[in-house]
Amino acid sequence: MRRVVLIVLAVGVLALAACTPPQTEPPIVFSTTWISDQTGWVLAADASCSSTCAGVLFRTDDGGQTWEEIDGLLPRLDLDGDAPELEPQVRFENERDGWVTTPELWSTHDGGETWTQVDLGGPVSSLEASEGTVHAAVLDSSGVRVWSSPVETDDFAPSSDTATIGAGPEPTTELVVVGDRGWMVVNNPVVVSGLELRDGTWTTFQPPCLDRLGPVAFVASPSDVVVLCNEGVTGAVDSPGFHLYATDDGGETFTRELALPDAARGSRFQLRRPAEGVMVLVVETSQPASPVATALVSTDDGATWSDPVEIGDGPTKELVVTSPDHGVVIVDDQVLQTVDGGLTWTVLAVPEI
């Protein structure tokens, strides 16, 4: 009798195990892009992805409350652990014209149903679209060129000038485009060189913070440029060398310094300016041991800042601000959204893969 009972119990345990759903992990979130407060996309992959994997593209039209997977066959994403600066990106200029970097460039002109590879001669380091034109910063053997095309076609043409990449091991680029003005800065790991877009042409220019740890440039209009620089000691999060500079001459010089609180110091920072006088800053620090993302907001052009708000633990990616109220940032594979100008942030639930 004891043997029969044991057998029955064993069958019960097996039945219970069979009914228990497998544990799933949240997907890896690489990139996000938004064309309004309501419409945006997220490029993601299964949590088990480590080298090359199938990308998944989700779209929302209700501010991230619900998401729909786009059925179009995306190219495979190449993840190179030795080159984290080439992590996949997604950008859309409108509901039809978009791009994914793998880090090779792929384009869609039907909302993501089909994708076409575009050969630009090298991997894409950064990509932005503005007012009918898409621009891609491309690494090649000579340095960095910016290739540009009307968003509705794949007629890319390279800049005649090339930005040098410096002697560091991992060149990265910061690309900002507004209308017919743009700025591209190369960091490796200090600011090395830059290209500037004027009158439809990218030409060499000397960026601010040259030979320092790197600016994040952002604009509210083609003549209004602000640059955040780390002019302190390499790797020193508590360095006093963080400065916020503004221009009064369309980017020719950066002689006016704006107020910057101590909480704005970090190992990585992302800064956006959705409207005149309004700035949203997300800072990543590494103290005491793991990265922490903190958000700050100024509504008076840097004269005063809100109290810092911790919004998540882990590395940060891609702060996107579509209006003075709405913004989205990726922190440790979570998509966080603000609808009150950056004062509070909530997690948007990206579907499981």
Secondary structure, DSSP 4 states (H G I P E B T S, - for coil): -HHHHHHHHHHHHHHHHHHSPPP--PPEEEEEEESSSS-EEEEEE-TT-SSEEE-EEEEESSTTSS-EE--S-PPEEE--TT-GGG--EEEESSSS-EEEESSSEEEESSTTSS-EEE--SS-EEEEEEETTEEEEEEEETTEEEEEEEETTS---EE-SS-B---SSSS-EEEEEEETTEEEEEEESSSEEEEEEEETTEEEE---TTTTSS--EEEEEETTEEEEEEE-S-TT-TT-TTEEEEE-SSTTS---EEEP--GGG--SEEEEEEEETTEEEEEEEE--SSS-EEEEEEESSTTSS-PPPEEEEES-EEEEEE-SSS-EEEEETTEEEEESSTTSS-EEE-PPP-
